Amino acid sequence: MLAYTYKQQGVFELTEKNKPQLVNSKDTIVRITMSSICSSDLHIKHGSVPKAIPGITVGHEMVGIAEEVGAEVKNIKPGERVTVNVETFCGECFFCKNGYVNNCADKNGGWALGCRIDGAQAEYVRVPFADQGLNKIPDTVSDEQALFTGDILATGFWAARISEIKENDTVLIIGAGPTGICTLLCVMLKNPKKIIVCEKDETRRNFVKKHYPKIIVTEPENCIETVNKESKYNGADVVLEVAGSEASFQMAWQAARPNAVVTIVALYDKPMILPLPDMYGKNLTFKTGGVDGCDCEEILSLIEQGKIDTTPLITHKYHLKDIEKAYEIFEKRLENVIKIAIIN
């Protein structure tokens, strides 16, 4: 089968691999119908994910059809359309039982697919612990609607859930890339009084203005001023940092009011420094990721009800055989790209 493979730092290559087989009775083999490219895939390419193993098939955003189901899998039947969770988790350890599935104690726990075991940008994938890692797609929900459920939408949902958002809050979201927009959609479900989105890219600012006209949109150079103008207490009540740069990290705490919650959603290319003397007395609460992606069933229900719609994010579609062109467009942000669907 075709598989887009991490060869070495800076090099991905479309190669031929054997179709995966069931290894464990809790596994399921999924025939991938649609996948996508994530910024985390680029982090692997650039050497920013030390756990990534050369030779693995990359990609962790996908939907497909369950083809072979292990003997102990109870929730999924062959032939069912499924979303695949970005995380592998056993469901039995201390962390899983408390909802901290990103920290699953199993050797393949956490972000494994497309990082430490073969992932999504292929024709087939083996999903360990399939009862936890797969969710059946409702008949009325399309592949396009469900595509981001297991990763960036789960990330946005988790970030909104842990951020303690209240209805009178002013919420600042820094970054309007794909994960930022998914975070925005999930913050909107919390009905805060005001939502401000800060984004440096004009195309992405215009995307937010077009699709979500009630959202206040600003650029980084005017962000602090805008937040102070739109908030009551010299800063946002909640800040979600989804951009992933040193400047956006600093802006996150600077734009927060005293005693605010700052949720770090982004993955960084290098260590960030907390300037504790400068922020002393602000009494901020920092919350950091990765995502605990255990809400996919609820997310699919919200999609089915029409309360979440991520299809506008899919600006491009390519077949798997043309994935290198898709990567070029996504990595260089050409043609006003937001997200690319890879079709099998």
C-alpha positions in Angstrom: 0.0 0.0 0.0 1.0 3.6 -0.4 2.3 5.3 2.8 3.8 8.7 3.4 6.9 7.9 5.5 9.2 9.8 7.8 12.7 8.9 6.4 14.9 11.3 8.4 14.8 14.9 9.6 13.6 17.1 6.8 12.6 14.2 4.6 9.1 12.6 4.1 8.7 10.2 1.2 5.8 8.3 -0.5 6.7 4.6 -0.2 5.2 1.2 -0.6 4.5 -0.7 2.6 2.7 -3.9 3.5 -0.9 -3.6 4.6 -0.9 -3.7 8.4 -2.2 -6.8 10.2 -3.9 -7.3 13.6 -1.2 -7.6 16.3 -3.5 -7.7 19.3 -7.0 -8.8 19.9 -7.9 -5.2 20.8 -6.7 -3.9 17.4 -8.8 -2.9 14.4 -7.5 -2.4 10.8 -9.1 0.7 9.3 -9.3 1.4 5.6 -8.6 5.1 5.4 -11.1 7.1 3.2 -9.8 10.5 4.1 -7.0 12.0 6.1 -5.4 15.4 6.6 -2.1 17.2 7.2 -1.5 18.7 10.6 1.1 21.2 11.8 2.3 18.5 14.2 3.3 16.5 11.0 5.5 19.5 10.1 7.0 19.5 13.6 8.1 15.8 13.0 9.6 16.8 9.6 11.6 19.6 11.2 12.9 17.4 14.0 10.9 19.0 16.8 9.3 15.8 18.0 12.1 13.7 19.5 9.8 10.7 20.1 9.0 10.4 16.4 10.6 7.3 14.9 12.1 7.3 11.4 10.4 4.8 9.1 6.9 5.4 10.5 4.0 6.5 8.4 3.0 10.0 9.4 -0.4 11.5 9.9 -2.9 11.3 12.7 -6.1 13.0 11.4 -8.3 10.5 9.6 -11.6 8.8 9.1 -12.3 5.4 7.5 -14.0 2.1 7.5 -13.3 -0.6 10.0 -12.2 -3.6 8.0 -10.7 -6.2 10.4 -11.8 -6.2 14.0 -9.9 -7.9 16.9 -11.7 -10.5 18.9 -11.9 -8.3 22.1 -13.2 -5.2 20.3 -16.8 -4.7 21.4 -17.8 -1.2 20.2 -16.9 -1.4 16.5 -18.1 -3.8 13.8 -16.6 -4.5 10.4 -18.0 -2.1 7.7 -18.7 0.7 10.1 -17.5 4.3 9.3 -15.2 5.5 12.1 -13.2 8.5 13.3 -9.7 7.7 14.7 -8.5 9.4 17.9 -5.1 11.1 17.7 -4.3 9.3 21.0 -3.9 5.7 21.9 -5.2 4.9 25.4 -5.9 1.7 27.2 -8.9 2.9 29.2 -7.8 0.9 32.3 -4.8 2.7 33.9 -5.0 5.4 36.6 -4.6 8.2 34.0 -7.3 6.9 31.6 -9.8 6.3 34.4 -9.4 9.9 35.4 -9.7 11.3 31.9 -6.0 12.0 31.4 -5.8 9.8 28.4 -2.8 11.7 26.9 -0.8 10.2 29.8 -1.9 6.6 29.3 0.6 4.3 31.0 0.6 1.8 28.2 3.9 1.7 26.1 1.9 3.0 23.1 -0.2 5.4 25.2 -0.6 9.1 24.2 0.3 10.4 20.7 1.5 7.2 19.0 -0.2 7.1 15.6 1.9 8.9 13.0 4.6 9.4 15.6 5.7 6.2 17.2 3.6 3.7 15.2 2.3 3.9 11.6 -0.3 6.5 11.1 -2.9 8.0 8.7 -1.4 9.1 5.5 -1.7 5.7 3.9 -4.3 3.3 2.6 -4.7 1.4 5.9 -3.9 1.9 9.6 -3.8 -0.4 12.6 -5.5 1.2 15.6 -4.5 -0.3 19.0 -7.2 -0.3 21.8 -9.8 0.3 19.2 -12.7 0.5 21.7 -11.1 3.7 23.0 -9.5 4.9 19.7 -12.4 4.6 17.3 -15.9 6.2 17.3 -18.7 5.3 14.9 -19.7 8.2 12.6 -23.4 8.8 12.6 -25.1 8.0 9.2 -26.0 11.7 8.7 -22.4 12.9 9.2 -20.1 13.0 6.2 -16.4 12.1 6.1 -15.6 15.8 5.6 -17.7 16.8 8.7 -16.1 14.1 10.9 -12.5 14.5 9.6 -11.1 16.6 12.4 -13.0 15.0 15.3 -10.1 12.9 16.6 -7.4 15.6 16.6 -7.7 19.4 16.2 -11.4 19.4 17.1 -10.7 17.2 20.1 -7.9 19.6 21.0 -10.2 22.7 20.8 -12.9 20.9 22.8 -10.4 19.9 25.5 -8.9 23.4 25.6 -12.4 25.0 26.0 -13.4 22.4 28.6 -10.3 23.0 30.9 -10.3 26.8 30.6 -13.1 27.5 33.1 -15.0 29.8 30.7 -18.0 31.7 32.2 -20.8 33.5 30.4 -19.7 37.0 31.4 -16.1 36.3 30.4 -14.0 38.0 27.7 -12.0 35.2 26.0 -8.9 35.8 23.9 -7.8 33.2 21.4 -4.3 33.8 20.0 -3.9 32.1 16.6 -6.5 31.5 13.9 -4.9 28.5 12.2 -6.9 25.3 11.9 -6.5 24.4 15.6 -7.3 28.0 16.6 -10.5 27.9 14.6 -11.5 24.6 16.1 -10.8 26.1 19.5 -12.9 29.1 18.6 -15.8 26.8 17.6 -15.7 25.0 21.0 -15.3 28.3 23.0 -18.4 29.6 21.2 -20.3 26.6 22.7 -19.6 28.1 26.2 -21.3 31.4 25.2 -18.9 33.9 26.8 -19.8 37.5 26.6 -17.0 38.4 24.2 -14.5 36.4 22.1 -11.4 38.1 20.6 -9.2 36.4 18.0 -5.7 37.6 17.5 -4.0 36.5 14.2 -1.1 38.0 12.3 -2.1 36.5 8.9 -4.5 38.7 7.0 -6.0 35.8 5.1 -6.8 34.0 8.3 -8.2 37.1 9.9 -10.5 37.5 6.9 -11.5 33.9 7.2 -12.7 34.4 10.8 -14.5 37.7 9.8 -16.3 35.9 7.0 -17.4 32.8 8.8 -17.8 34.1 12.3 -18.9 37.8 12.0 -19.7 38.2 15.7 -16.1 37.6 16.7 -13.8 40.5 17.4 -10.7 40.1 15.3 -7.4 41.9 15.8 -3.7 41.6 14.8 -0.8 41.2 17.2 0.3 44.8 17.3 -3.1 45.9 18.4 -4.0 42.9 20.5 -3.3 44.3 24.0 -5.1 47.6 23.3 -8.1 45.7 21.8 -8.3 43.4 24.8 -8.1 46.2 27.3 -10.8 48.1 25.4 -13.2 45.1 25.3 -12.6 43.8 28.8 -13.6 45.2 32.3 -10.5 44.3 34.3 -7.4 45.2 32.3 -7.2 42.0 30.4 -9.0 38.9 29.2 -10.6 36.6 31.8 -9.4 33.6 29.8 -6.6 33.4 27.2 -6.0 30.4 24.9 -2.6 30.4 23.2 -2.8 28.4 19.9 -0.2 30.2 17.8 2.9 28.6 19.1 5.6 31.3 18.8 7.7 33.0 21.4 5.9 36.3 20.8 2.4 34.7 21.2 3.5 32.9 24.4 4.5 36.2 25.9 1.4 37.9 24.7 -0.8 35.3 26.3 0.2 36.2 29.9 0.5 39.9 29.1 -3.1 40.1 27.7 -4.5 38.2 30.7 -6.1 40.1 33.6 -4.9 39.3 37.2 -6.2 35.9 38.4 -7.0 34.8 34.8 -6.7 31.4 33.3 -4.1 31.0 30.5 -4.4 27.7 28.5 -1.4 26.8 26.4 -2.7 24.7 23.5 0.2 25.3 21.1 3.2 23.0 20.5 6.5 25.0 20.4 9.7 24.4 18.4 11.8 25.4 21.4 11.5 25.9 25.1 9.6 28.9 26.3 10.6 30.9 29.4 8.1 32.1 32.0 9.3 35.6 33.1 8.1 35.0 36.7 9.5 38.3 38.1 7.6 40.3 35.4 4.3 38.5 36.0 4.6 38.3 39.8 1.4 39.4 41.4 -0.8 38.7 38.4 -1.6 35.3 40.1 -2.2 33.6 36.8 -3.3 30.0 36.4 -1.5 28.2 33.5 -2.9 25.1 32.0 -0.9 23.2 29.4 -1.4 20.3 26.9 -1.4 17.9 25.2 -4.9 17.2 24.5 -6.9 14.6 26.5 -8.9 13.4 23.5 -11.7 11.5 25.2 -14.7 13.5 24.1 -15.0 12.4 20.5 -18.4 10.7 21.0 -19.8 14.0 22.3 -18.1 16.0 19.5 -19.7 13.7 16.9 -23.1 14.3 18.5 -22.6 18.0 18.4 -21.6 17.7 14.7 -24.7 15.6 14.0 -26.9 18.3 15.7 -25.3 21.1 13.6 -23.7 22.8 16.5 -20.1 22.3 15.2 -19.2 22.6 11.5 -15.5 22.4 10.5 -16.1 21.8 6.7 -15.2 25.5 5.8 -11.7 24.7 7.0 -11.2 22.2 4.1 -9.9 24.6 1.4 -8.1 22.0 -0.7 -8.4 18.3 -1.6 -5.7 16.0 -3.0 -5.4 12.3 -3.6 -2.9 10.3 -1.6 -0.6 9.9 -4.7 -0.3 13.7 -4.8 0.4 14.2 -1.1 3.8 15.8 -1.7 2.1 18.7 -3.6 -0.4 19.0 -0.7 2.4 19.2 1.8 4.1 21.9 -0.2 0.9 24.0 -0.2 0.3 23.4 3.5 3.8 24.0 4.7 4.3 27.2 2.6 0.8 28.4 3.2 0.1 28.8 -0.5 -3.3 29.5 -2.1 -4.9 30.7 1.1 -4.8 27.2 2.5 -6.4 26.3 5.8 -6.7 22.5 5.8 -6.2 19.9 3.1 -8.2 16.7 2.8 -6.2 13.7 1.5 -8.6 11.4 -0.3 -8.1 7.6 -0.9 
